[in-house]
């Protein structure tokens, strides 16, 4: 009888441990998802804040920088949502230089 009681107690103990582990795993998964979402929102916010930096931050060639400044692009975010092909003075080479510098800038964030 004593062995049977011990066995039943062990099963109940194991069952409680398994249920607790499952609850902990679910809580951890939920926490990980919330953390991932928070970091994603933080990353987006930081990119927008960083894009408020002056054009000079991109370390562009002086001729390219001058073209952008003359066209009124004073901040990095001014370059968002524009058609670079329509910017006077920008050709294929300068657009590639600009996009390369923008890629480097945003990859550092």
C-alpha positions as CSV (number, residue, x, y, z in Angstrom):
1,X,0.0,0.0,0.0
2,X,2.8,2.4,0.9
3,X,4.3,2.0,-2.6
4,X,1.0,2.7,-4.2
5,X,0.5,5.9,-2.2
6,X,4.1,7.0,-3.0
7,X,3.4,6.3,-6.7
8,X,0.2,8.3,-6.6
9,X,1.9,11.2,-4.8
10,X,4.7,11.2,-7.3
11,X,2.2,11.2,-10.3
12,X,0.4,14.1,-8.7
13,X,3.6,16.0,-8.0
14,X,4.8,15.4,-11.6
15,X,1.5,16.5,-13.0
16,X,1.6,19.7,-11.0
17,X,5.2,20.3,-12.1
18,X,4.3,19.7,-15.8
19,X,1.3,22.1,-15.6
20,X,3.5,24.7,-13.9
21,X,6.2,24.3,-16.5
22,X,3.6,24.7,-19.3
23,X,2.2,27.8,-17.7
24,X,5.8,29.2,-17.3
25,X,6.6,28.4,-20.9
26,X,3.4,30.2,-22.1
27,X,4.2,33.2,-19.9
28,X,7.8,33.2,-21.3
29,X,6.5,33.1,-24.9
30,X,4.1,35.9,-24.2
31,X,6.9,38.0,-22.6
32,X,9.3,37.3,-25.5
33,X,6.6,38.5,-28.0
34,X,5.9,41.7,-25.9
35,X,9.7,42.3,-25.8
36,X,10.1,41.8,-29.5
37,X,7.3,44.2,-30.2
38,X,8.7,46.8,-27.8
39,X,12.1,46.6,-29.4
40,X,10.6,46.9,-32.9
41,X,8.7,50.0,-31.8
42,X,11.9,51.4,-30.2
43,X,13.9,50.7,-33.4
44,X,11.4,52.5,-35.5
45,X,11.4,55.5,-33.1
46,X,15.2,55.6,-33.1
47,X,15.3,55.6,-36.9
48,X,12.9,58.5,-37.1
49,X,14.8,60.4,-34.4
50,X,18.1,59.7,-36.1
51,X,16.7,60.8,-39.5
52,X,16.3,64.3,-38.0
53,X,20.1,64.7,-38.3
54,X,21.5,67.2,-40.8
55,X,22.5,66.0,-44.3
56,X,26.1,66.6,-43.4
57,X,25.9,63.5,-41.1
58,X,25.9,61.3,-44.1
59,X,29.5,62.3,-45.1
60,X,28.5,62.7,-48.7
61,X,30.9,64.0,-51.4
62,X,30.9,67.8,-51.3
63,X,29.3,68.2,-54.7
64,X,26.5,65.9,-53.8
65,X,26.0,67.5,-50.5
66,X,25.8,71.0,-52.1
67,X,23.2,69.8,-54.7
68,X,21.0,68.5,-51.9
69,X,21.4,71.6,-49.7
70,X,20.7,73.9,-52.7
71,X,17.5,71.9,-53.4
72,X,16.4,72.4,-49.8
73,X,17.2,69.0,-48.4
74,X,18.6,70.0,-45.0
75,X,17.8,66.9,-43.0
76,X,18.0,63.2,-43.7
77,X,14.2,62.8,-43.3
78,X,13.8,65.3,-46.2
79,X,15.0,62.5,-48.4
80,X,12.2,60.2,-47.5
81,X,9.4,59.8,-50.0
82,X,11.0,61.7,-52.8
83,X,11.8,60.6,-56.3
84,X,15.6,61.1,-56.5
85,X,15.5,60.9,-60.3
86,X,13.6,64.2,-60.3
87,X,16.1,66.0,-58.1
88,X,18.0,68.5,-60.3
89,X,21.7,67.6,-60.5
90,X,21.5,64.0,-59.4
91,X,22.5,61.4,-61.9
92,X,22.9,57.7,-61.6
93,X,26.3,57.9,-59.9
94,X,25.3,60.5,-57.4
95,X,22.0,58.6,-56.6
96,X,24.1,55.4,-56.0
97,X,26.4,57.4,-53.7
98,X,23.5,58.8,-51.8
99,X,21.7,55.5,-51.3
100,X,25.0,53.9,-50.3
101,X,25.5,56.5,-47.6
102,X,21.9,56.3,-46.4
103,X,22.2,52.5,-46.2
104,X,25.4,52.8,-44.1
105,X,23.8,55.4,-41.9
106,X,20.7,53.3,-41.1
107,X,22.7,50.1,-40.7
108,X,24.5,51.8,-37.8
109,X,21.3,52.2,-35.9
